[in-house]
Amino acid sequence: MGGRRGFDVCDYVAEVMGAGDKAILYVGCDSQNYRSYTVYVTTVVFRYPGSGAHVIYRKEKVPRIEDMWTKLWGETERSVALAHLLREEAGVHVEQIDLDFNQDPAHPSNKLLSASAGYIQSLGFQSGAKPDLLMAAWAADALCH
């Protein structure tokens, strides 16, 4: 997963989805703290059942966010904003917003799962969380490192 090609995400997604292929769209985000900054990667995954997937992404560097709630809520906000943009501007259906949060209460990210999933569902989207298969969150995680 690499590349530097710039494009309008709505135009690109509409073009790919209009090409006749039966892609299923997933959106996700992950973040990683480094010394003085936090990196957010927001992804769109075009899944072609039985034929693989195609990933596009945006990488963003912001001043370091120490607070876990704020950092993870930033993932939710970025995912929701992108899914909403794709639905409203590109006219495409987003199958699921992948949250890089864990359903197991032993994990710190679980504290945000209910709030994030509820927010996402209130806007008419479906959400997924670990341990389910989360292609968009996985891709975002790989691109953060």
Secondary structure as UniProt FT lines:
FT   HELIX           9..17
FT   TURN            18..19
FT   STRAND          24..33
FT   STRAND          37..48
FT   TURN            49..51
FT   STRAND          52..63
FT   HELIX           68..85
FT   HELIX           86..90
FT   STRAND          94..102
FT   TURN            105..106
FT   TURN            108..109
FT   HELIX           110..122
FT   TURN            123..124
FT   STRAND          127..130
FT   HELIX           135..144
//
